[in-house]
């Protein structure tokens, strides 16, 4: 019996050693030099707002063979600016752009993101401006309010551009079970029906962050799209949630089953925009809301009302009109450009705006800022234009 146990122990040790050598080869050779995955962007919480680890950079490798590079500045945001100074330069307009991965600049080089394009275009038309972007992957509209309060206001912007994407609305009140979704502020209801802010938790790295340190894991989980196929399983058994991904329910990169509660969407949206307007009045900056178009309707040549996500564009237009806030819907911009160039605005492998779309959006925002005195005028004009009704 003792000899038998010894043989089993030797076999187990040999198997463990073989697995260790195999993993080392994969980690140190195969997935470092041959099948190279995306680099890692780590997250941290600073001043109560989750962001990226300051002073880092990463290269991302895409299915079409292209690569993009992002540079995280000293303040934890993807930007061509090494840092965002608090001090203002006399005569220079300061514009802040707040949003999610579209503002962060997923799948484009940092310099090709629409905030940088808008800055360059404003300068081209002789408006001395600097554009700071505050983009965080996965952040919803409710988190934009939190970032505006905790971070953006400190820089005393003249204008805050808020980028709206179709998943911003339900995720402002619906709780997700993902790696850092609890680090986003949410909007709930008190027992008396009033809006209730649910503050975000400080981000703390967990076991998922440990796995992501390994190139082998990043390649097998992300580069093969296993993270989509296994989303339901991982959400249920790892995070304790119920997220899933089924192609037949996805429109404009959102699950249309999750956006159907339009009363709750409106409840959260009106509260967030009202609070943003109050802060704009107090701090003396102007607001501009910019929303993605329903691109599928443009490609299909159909009225966007045929698409469920269009109700969110209508909601944003309705609430901004009620509150007297500037709103730029990109539907007509995209439709006009597509009619001429027949060029799509996203990647074959991902729904984020491609380089062409980022340029178009940046140019459009710059033209709107340059043409609207309520937005581009001096701070006194801004405060008057933003007066709460």
PyMOL commands that set and color helices and strands:
alter all, ss='L'
color gray80, all
select helices_A, chain A and resi 2-34+101-104+110-112+114-124+141-150+152-155+170-172+181-183+207-212+215-223+226-229+231-239+247-249+256-258+262-283+295-300+304-306+310-323+331-341+355-371+373-376+379-385
alter helices_A, ss='H'
color red, helices_A
select strands_A, chain A and resi 43-46+49-52+57-61+67-71+93-99+129-135+159-164+186-189+195-198+250-251+254-255+286-291+326-329+346-347+350-353
alter strands_A, ss='S'
color yellow, strands_A
deselect
rebuild
show_as cartoon
